[in-house]
Amino acid sequence: MGSLELPDAPAVPAVGNRLLARERAFQRGLAAARAFREREGHLDVPQRHIEEVEGDPVRPGQWLATCAAAVRGLSPNRQEALAELGL
């Protein structure tokens, strides 16, 4: 399995490295979930499944569960990205 590359993330106003790190983590999770869906045809990802994104391990099953639980508190851009993914 090859390593996925992240698309350029939209500009995020940074109040420090924490926001940038959070946006990068969101984009990595999104890339991993997209790769899984494209390969498997669904988003029923096991919690312990690992996808590589830019050489780093990402657990899209955990990421999806976290996003689903917090979807109402996410920014409209993130909610839209999850809706496009099918969540």
MODELLER restraints for C-alpha pairs under 7 A, 6 or more apart:
rsr = mdl.restraints
at = mdl.atoms
rsr.add(forms.Gaussian(group=physical.xy_distance, feature=features.Distance(at['CA:3:A'], at['CA:52:A']), mean=5.19, stdev=0.5))
rsr.add(forms.Gaussian(group=physical.xy_distance, feature=features.Distance(at['CA:3:A'], at['CA:53:A']), mean=5.25, stdev=0.5))
rsr.add(forms.Gaussian(group=physical.xy_distance, feature=features.Distance(at['CA:3:A'], at['CA:54:A']), mean=5.26, stdev=0.5))
rsr.add(forms.Gaussian(group=physical.xy_distance, feature=features.Distance(at['CA:3:A'], at['CA:55:A']), mean=5.46, stdev=0.5))
rsr.add(forms.Gaussian(group=physical.xy_distance, feature=features.Distance(at['CA:4:A'], at['CA:52:A']), mean=6.43, stdev=0.5))
rsr.add(forms.Gaussian(group=physical.xy_distance, feature=features.Distance(at['CA:4:A'], at['CA:53:A']), mean=4.52, stdev=0.5))
rsr.add(forms.Gaussian(group=physical.xy_distance, feature=features.Distance(at['CA:4:A'], at['CA:54:A']), mean=5.33, stdev=0.5))
rsr.add(forms.Gaussian(group=physical.xy_distance, feature=features.Distance(at['CA:5:A'], at['CA:53:A']), mean=6.13, stdev=0.5))
rsr.add(forms.Gaussian(group=physical.xy_distance, feature=features.Distance(at['CA:5:A'], at['CA:54:A']), mean=5.24, stdev=0.5))
rsr.add(forms.Gaussian(group=physical.xy_distance, feature=features.Distance(at['CA:6:A'], at['CA:27:A']), mean=6.95, stdev=0.5))
rsr.add(forms.Gaussian(group=physical.xy_distance, feature=features.Distance(at['CA:6:A'], at['CA:28:A']), mean=6.75, stdev=0.5))
rsr.add(forms.Gaussian(group=physical.xy_distance, feature=features.Distance(at['CA:6:A'], at['CA:31:A']), mean=6.56, stdev=0.5))
rsr.add(forms.Gaussian(group=physical.xy_distance, feature=features.Distance(at['CA:14:A'], at['CA:20:A']), mean=6.38, stdev=0.5))
rsr.add(forms.Gaussian(group=physical.xy_distance, feature=features.Distance(at['CA:28:A'], at['CA:53:A']), mean=6.36, stdev=0.5))
rsr.add(forms.Gaussian(group=physical.xy_distance, feature=features.Distance(at['CA:29:A'], at['CA:58:A']), mean=6.56, stdev=0.5))
rsr.add(forms.Gaussian(group=physical.xy_distance, feature=features.Distance(at['CA:29:A'], at['CA:60:A']), mean=5.69, stdev=0.5))
rsr.add(forms.Gaussian(group=physical.xy_distance, feature=features.Distance(at['CA:29:A'], at['CA:63:A']), mean=5.96, stdev=0.5))
rsr.add(forms.Gaussian(group=physical.xy_distance, feature=features.Distance(at['CA:32:A'], at['CA:51:A']), mean=5.73, stdev=0.5))
rsr.add(forms.Gaussian(group=physical.xy_distance, feature=features.Distance(at['CA:32:A'], at['CA:53:A']), mean=6.52, stdev=0.5))
rsr.add(forms.Gaussian(group=physical.xy_distance, feature=features.Distance(at['CA:32:A'], at['CA:58:A']), mean=6.65, stdev=0.5))
rsr.add(forms.Gaussian(group=physical.xy_distance, feature=features.Distance(at['CA:32:A'], at['CA:60:A']), mean=5.67, stdev=0.5))
rsr.add(forms.Gaussian(group=physical.xy_distance, feature=features.Distance(at['CA:33:A'], at['CA:60:A']), mean=5.23, stdev=0.5))
rsr.add(forms.Gaussian(group=physical.xy_distance, feature=features.Distance(at['CA:34:A'], at['CA:85:A']), mean=6.85, stdev=0.5))
rsr.add(forms.Gaussian(group=physical.xy_distance, feature=features.Distance(at['CA:37:A'], at['CA:43:A']), mean=5.50, stdev=0.5))
rsr.add(forms.Gaussian(group=physical.xy_distance, feature=features.Distance(at['CA:45:A'], at['CA:60:A']), mean=6.82, stdev=0.5))
rsr.add(forms.Gaussian(group=physical.xy_distance, feature=features.Distance(at['CA:45:A'], at['CA:61:A']), mean=4.72, stdev=0.5))
rsr.add(forms.Gaussian(group=physical.xy_distance, feature=features.Distance(at['CA:46:A'], at['CA:61:A']), mean=5.43, stdev=0.5))
rsr.add(forms.Gaussian(group=physical.xy_distance, feature=features.Distance(at['CA:47:A'], at['CA:59:A']), mean=6.90, stdev=0.5))
rsr.add(forms.Gaussian(group=physical.xy_distance, feature=features.Distance(at['CA:47:A'], at['CA:61:A']), mean=4.42, stdev=0.5))
rsr.add(forms.Gaussian(group=physical.xy_distance, feature=features.Distance(at['CA:47:A'], at['CA:62:A']), mean=5.25, stdev=0.5))
rsr.add(forms.Gaussian(group=physical.xy_distance, feature=features.Distance(at['CA:48:A'], at['CA:59:A']), mean=6.41, stdev=0.5))
rsr.add(forms.Gaussian(group=physical.xy_distance, feature=features.Distance(at['CA:48:A'], at['CA:61:A']), mean=6.95, stdev=0.5))
rsr.add(forms.Gaussian(group=physical.xy_distance, feature=features.Distance(at['CA:49:A'], at['CA:59:A']), mean=5.72, stdev=0.5))
rsr.add(forms.Gaussian(group=physical.xy_distance, feature=features.Distance(at['CA:49:A'], at['CA:61:A']), mean=6.66, stdev=0.5))
rsr.add(forms.Gaussian(group=physical.xy_distance, feature=features.Distance(at['CA:50:A'], at['CA:57:A']), mean=5.92, stdev=0.5))
rsr.add(forms.Gaussian(group=physical.xy_distance, feature=features.Distance(at['CA:50:A'], at['CA:58:A']), mean=5.43, stdev=0.5))
rsr.add(forms.Gaussian(group=physical.xy_distance, feature=features.Distance(at['CA:50:A'], at['CA:59:A']), mean=4.70, stdev=0.5))
rsr.add(forms.Gaussian(group=physical.xy_distance, feature=features.Distance(at['CA:50:A'], at['CA:60:A']), mean=6.93, stdev=0.5))
rsr.add(forms.Gaussian(group=physical.xy_distance, feature=features.Distance(at['CA:51:A'], at['CA:57:A']), mean=5.76, stdev=0.5))
rsr.add(forms.Gaussian(group=physical.xy_distance, feature=features.Distance(at['CA:51:A'], at['CA:58:A']), mean=5.26, stdev=0.5))
rsr.add(forms.Gaussian(group=physical.xy_distance, feature=features.Distance(at['CA:51:A'], at['CA:59:A']), mean=6.32, stdev=0.5))
rsr.add(forms.Gaussian(group=physical.xy_distance, feature=features.Distance(at['CA:52:A'], at['CA:58:A']), mean=5.95, stdev=0.5))
rsr.add(forms.Gaussian(group=physical.xy_distance, feature=features.Distance(at['CA:71:A'], at['CA:79:A']), mean=6.46, stdev=0.5))
